[in-house]
Amino acid sequence: MNNNTTKVLKAARIMKGYTQAQLAKKLNIKQSTLSAWENDIGRVSFDNVCRLCRVLGIEDINILRGV
């Protein structure tokens, strides 16, 4: 993901009131994985992007564009 996308991801998580640990549990991933995504360290599969969007209520295209 690019820096704008990671900012959208983190902002959406916070707006929904999730901690990284809570969101990671919902997605059945490690909190460290989510942290890596938010810090633009790890790569996110397309399937996980779709799952993130569903849970956070973001349109897929917006997260991919970083808006």
C-alpha positions as CSV (number, residue, x, y, z in Angstrom):
1,M,0.0,0.0,0.0
2,N,1.1,3.6,-0.4
3,N,1.3,6.1,2.4
4,N,-2.1,7.7,1.7
5,T,-3.7,4.2,1.8
6,T,-2.2,3.4,5.1
7,K,-3.4,6.7,6.5
8,V,-7.0,5.9,5.2
9,L,-6.8,2.4,6.8
10,K,-5.7,3.8,10.2
11,A,-8.2,6.7,10.2
12,A,-11.0,4.3,9.3
13,R,-10.0,1.9,12.1
14,I,-9.9,4.7,14.6
15,M,-13.3,6.2,13.4
16,K,-14.9,2.8,13.9
17,G,-13.5,2.7,17.4
18,Y,-11.3,-0.4,16.9
19,T,-7.9,-0.9,18.4
20,Q,-5.4,-2.7,16.2
21,A,-5.9,-5.8,18.4
22,Q,-9.7,-5.7,18.0
23,L,-9.6,-5.3,14.2
24,A,-6.9,-7.9,13.9
25,K,-9.1,-10.4,15.8
26,K,-12.1,-9.6,13.5
27,L,-9.9,-10.3,10.5
28,N,-8.3,-13.4,12.1
29,I,-4.8,-12.0,11.6
30,K,-2.0,-11.0,14.0
31,Q,-2.0,-7.5,15.5
32,S,1.6,-7.2,14.3
33,T,0.4,-7.8,10.7
34,L,-2.1,-5.1,10.9
35,S,0.5,-2.7,12.4
36,A,2.8,-3.5,9.6
37,W,0.1,-2.7,7.1
38,E,-0.7,0.6,8.8
39,N,3.0,1.5,8.8
40,D,3.5,0.6,5.2
41,I,5.9,-2.2,6.1
42,G,3.9,-5.3,5.1
43,R,2.1,-6.1,1.9
44,V,-1.7,-6.6,2.0
45,S,-3.3,-9.2,-0.3
46,F,-6.2,-8.1,-2.4
47,D,-8.5,-10.5,-0.4
48,N,-7.4,-8.8,2.8
49,V,-8.0,-5.3,1.3
50,C,-11.5,-6.4,0.5
51,R,-12.0,-7.8,4.0
52,L,-10.7,-4.6,5.6
53,C,-13.0,-2.5,3.4
54,R,-16.1,-4.6,4.5
55,V,-15.2,-4.4,8.2
56,L,-14.4,-0.7,8.1
57,G,-17.1,0.4,5.7
58,I,-14.8,1.7,3.1
59,E,-15.4,1.3,-0.7
60,D,-12.6,-0.9,-2.1
61,I,-11.6,1.7,-4.7
62,N,-11.2,4.4,-2.1
63,I,-8.7,2.5,-0.1
64,L,-6.8,1.5,-3.2
65,R,-6.6,5.2,-4.2
66,G,-5.8,6.3,-0.7
67,V,-8.8,8.7,-0.4
